[in-house]
Amino acid sequence: MKIALLVLLFLLPSGYGFFLSNRIQKRAQNLKHFKACIEKIYIQVTEYRSNLEEIFAGLAKDYSSDMCLAFMEISTKMSEGKTDVGEIFYDAFAKRQLLYGFGSQEMLLVEDISKVLANGKMNSQRQYIGSAVESAEVLSEACMRECEKSAGAYRKIGILAGLFLVVVFI
């Protein structure tokens, strides 16, 4: 019984440390994919002058990340005839905020992008989406630096906390 308690005392903080580490890594990965999607939108709007429904349908087919879920929803709602692109865009990402690990900064970027998409003017969309790509790049780089520093630290601290509890209770 005592051994089972000691194992449990070790596993709980260790598991929590690994959970936090994985969460930070997933956020960094999803933010990197989000930045890539914004870049694709920018290229499609500026170079090919594609309409948004076609762009979102194309992004929905990219199954390499969880981002396709939001773009599938956006594409589906637009094909159903819903016209408020900004609201659809924001709602799709707000529903998946926890799945993607997005914090307040990322959601502010999503909100800003959704406002521009709601505007409907191509010139304004091109200009702002270009700056949104830069903002997403800055956020992505900051998140990657945080991931490199914090992910390993959370694992180590979790293991050390577990070992500490085991030693205390022995």
C-alpha positions in Angstrom: 0.0 0.0 0.0 2.8 2.4 0.9 4.6 1.6 -2.4 1.5 2.4 -4.4 1.1 5.7 -2.5 4.7 6.6 -3.2 4.3 5.7 -6.9 1.2 7.9 -7.1 3.0 10.8 -5.3 5.7 10.6 -7.9 3.4 10.2 -11.0 1.0 13.0 -10.2 3.5 16.0 -10.3 5.5 14.3 -13.0 2.4 13.8 -15.2 1.3 17.4 -14.6 4.8 18.6 -15.7 4.6 16.5 -18.9 1.0 17.8 -19.5 2.2 21.4 -19.3 5.2 20.7 -21.5 3.0 19.1 -24.2 0.5 22.0 -24.0 3.2 24.5 -24.7 4.6 22.5 -27.5 1.1 22.1 -29.1 0.5 25.8 -28.8 3.8 26.5 -30.6 3.0 24.0 -33.3 -0.5 25.3 -33.9 0.6 28.9 -33.9 3.2 28.0 -36.6 0.4 26.3 -38.7 -1.8 29.4 -38.1 0.9 31.7 -39.4 1.3 29.4 -42.5 -2.5 29.6 -43.1 -2.5 33.4 -42.9 0.5 33.5 -45.3 -1.5 31.3 -47.7 -4.5 33.6 -47.4 -2.3 36.6 -48.1 -0.8 35.0 -51.2 -4.2 34.0 -52.5 -5.6 37.4 -52.0 -2.7 39.4 -53.3 -1.3 37.2 -56.1 -4.3 35.3 -57.4 -7.1 37.5 -56.2 -9.1 34.4 -55.2 -12.3 34.9 -53.3 -12.4 34.0 -49.6 -14.7 31.0 -50.0 -12.2 29.3 -52.4 -9.3 30.1 -50.1 -11.0 28.7 -47.0 -12.0 25.6 -48.9 -8.4 25.0 -50.0 -7.2 25.5 -46.4 -9.8 23.0 -45.2 -8.2 20.3 -47.3 -4.8 20.7 -45.6 -5.0 17.8 -43.1 -1.5 18.3 -41.8 -2.7 20.2 -38.7 -5.8 20.8 -36.5 -6.3 24.1 -38.3 -8.2 22.4 -41.0 -11.1 21.9 -38.6 -11.7 25.7 -38.3 -11.3 26.2 -42.0 -13.7 23.3 -42.7 -16.3 25.0 -40.5 -15.7 28.4 -42.2 -15.9 26.9 -45.7 -19.1 25.0 -44.8 -20.8 28.0 -43.4 -19.9 30.1 -46.4 -21.1 27.5 -48.8 -24.4 27.4 -46.9 -24.8 31.1 -47.8 -23.7 32.8 -44.6 -22.1 36.1 -45.5 -20.6 37.5 -42.3 -17.1 36.2 -43.0 -15.6 38.0 -40.0 -18.0 36.5 -37.5 -17.7 33.0 -39.0 -13.9 33.3 -38.9 -13.8 34.4 -35.3 -16.3 31.9 -34.1 -14.5 29.0 -35.7 -11.3 29.8 -33.9 -13.0 30.9 -30.6 -14.6 27.4 -30.4 -11.2 25.8 -30.8 -9.2 28.2 -28.6 -8.4 25.5 -26.1 -7.7 22.9 -28.7 -5.2 25.1 -30.4 -3.8 26.4 -27.1 -4.4 30.0 -28.2 -4.0 32.7 -25.5 -5.3 36.2 -25.4 -2.7 37.5 -27.9 -3.5 35.0 -30.5 -7.2 35.6 -30.1 -6.7 39.3 -30.5 -4.9 38.6 -33.8 -7.8 36.3 -34.8 -10.3 39.1 -33.9 -8.3 41.7 -35.9 -8.2 39.4 -38.9 -11.9 38.7 -38.7 -12.7 42.4 -38.6 -10.7 42.9 -41.8 -12.4 39.9 -43.5 -15.7 41.4 -42.5 -14.8 44.7 -44.2 -14.9 43.0 -47.6 -12.7 45.6 -49.4 -9.8 43.8 -51.1 -7.3 46.6 -50.8 -7.8 46.8 -47.1 -7.7 43.0 -46.8 -4.4 42.8 -48.6 -2.8 45.5 -46.5 -3.9 44.2 -43.2 -3.4 40.5 -43.9 0.2 41.4 -44.8 0.7 43.0 -41.4 -1.2 40.1 -39.7 1.4 37.7 -41.3 4.1 39.8 -39.6 2.2 39.7 -36.2 1.7 36.0 -36.5 5.5 35.6 -37.2 6.4 37.6 -34.1 3.9 35.6 -31.9 5.2 32.3 -33.4 8.8 33.1 -32.7 8.1 34.2 -29.2 6.1 31.1 -28.6 8.9 28.9 -30.0 11.4 30.6 -27.6 9.1 30.0 -24.7 8.6 26.4 -25.8 12.4 25.8 -25.9 12.8 27.3 -22.5 9.7 26.1 -20.6 8.8 22.7 -22.1 11.9 20.9 -20.7 11.8 22.9 -17.5 8.2 21.8 -16.8 9.1 18.2 -17.3 12.2 18.5 -15.0 10.3 20.3 -12.3 7.5 17.8 -12.4 9.9 14.9 -12.0 11.8 16.7 -9.2 8.6 17.5 -7.4 7.6 13.9 -7.6 10.9 12.7 -6.3 10.8 15.3 -3.5 7.4 14.0 -2.4 8.6 10.5 -2.4 11.6 11.3 -0.3 9.5 13.3 2.2 7.1 10.5 2.7 9.8 7.8 3.0 
